[in-house]
Amino acid sequence: METIADFEVQYSQFLDPEGKPSADIPALATDTEKLLDMYRLMTVTRVFDTKAINLQRTGKLGTYASCLGHEAAHVGIAAAMRPDDVLAPSYREYGAMLCRGVTMTEILLYWGGDERGSDYAGPRNDFPMCVPIATQCLHAAGAAMAFQLRGEDRCAVSINGDGGTSEGAFYEAMNIAGARKLPVVFMVVNNKWAISLPIEMQTASKTLAQKAVAAGIPGIQVDGNDIIAVRHWVERALERARNGEGACLIEAVTYRLSDHTTADDSSRYRKQEEVEAARTVEPLIRIRQYLMDLGVWDKKKETKLLNDAAAKVDAAVEKYLHTPKPDIESMFDHMYAQWPEQLEEQRQHAIRYGGTNGDSHG
């Protein structure tokens, strides 16, 4: 018997949990302007996330999926992308969306049940949040195929969680991307939990990055709490895709510090000591310490950043709360290019019994 193929999965971390750099840290680590921009956005994302949870708890927002602990993975991904690239997120990648130009008010409108929240003022070609698990991987692969056919120098990026790697859509997207060398990067943010299911109960794979092997594309695992590692490897993957070398899978290992959504109670299925241990290695701690060690950050700047972030979030919340709700019949407006006759009766029924709702979201 002979071996006809061998595979390995590499792991990368440039900043340890104490913010100490490795010997092979890339040039990005010396670009303090980029690092500060990313840290500021990570902090704003966390302040926004906390406020959104409070809005849901007080009845001013629908069910909400927190991104607590994911800030480095999400911001690092988007910071590596070009403006004309396309992002296909799932439903908690707020750091990536804000980095791409989606507004906080638009995100709140979405979770408030207002479809206008997906009509982004900024990244017009980015996909809206995707709740069906892993289907956004197919969207990204399809967009990448269009870029390839048109000869456009653009890439697509999808983001899904560890649970999404057990879905057929995930494999199907990677398969077509591998077969046609599509310019797409598949990001897996492994936060260890698919709602209440721990990762060891949904896959026997030692890593999620190795699932790239079946598609014939490279796969790498990075520390998802290390924003330098995330951005570095996403940039490398995008450069590779632009050069016609095809797709890549990157697994960013982090931890979901929050409940799955505000409709969940994670204390029912995981131990508090596990969560507390994860808090000691969360992403903001290490990049903040690294910036302080470089001498470009201090407590005074931190206080100002938190105050500025709170003001920005409060302004976005006020805009959301005072945005008039859409008329109920608007749900029919963009469903069909040619209006089916039978829907007119339903539309009139909605108008009659739902009425025109001019109340604001508050």
Buried (B, 14 or more C-beta within 10 A) or exposed (E): EEEEEEEEBEEBBBBBBEBEBBEEBBEBBEEBEBBBBBBBBBBBBBBBBBBBBEBBEEEBBBEBBBBBBBBBBBBBBBBBBEEEBBBBBBBBBBBBBBBBBBBBBBBBBBBBEBBBBBEBEEBEEBBBBBEEBBBBBBBBBBBBBBBBEEEEEBBBBBBBBBBBBBBEBBBBBBBBBBEBBBBBBBBBBBBBBBEBBEBEEBBEBEBBBBBBBEBBBBBBBBBBBBBBBBBBBBBBBBEBBBEEBBBBBBBBBBBBBBBBBBEBEBEEEBEEEEBEEBEEBBBBBBBBBBBBEBEBBEEEBBEEBBEBBBEBBEEBBEBBBEBEBBBBBBBBEEEEEEEEEEEEEEBEEBBEEEEEEEEEBE
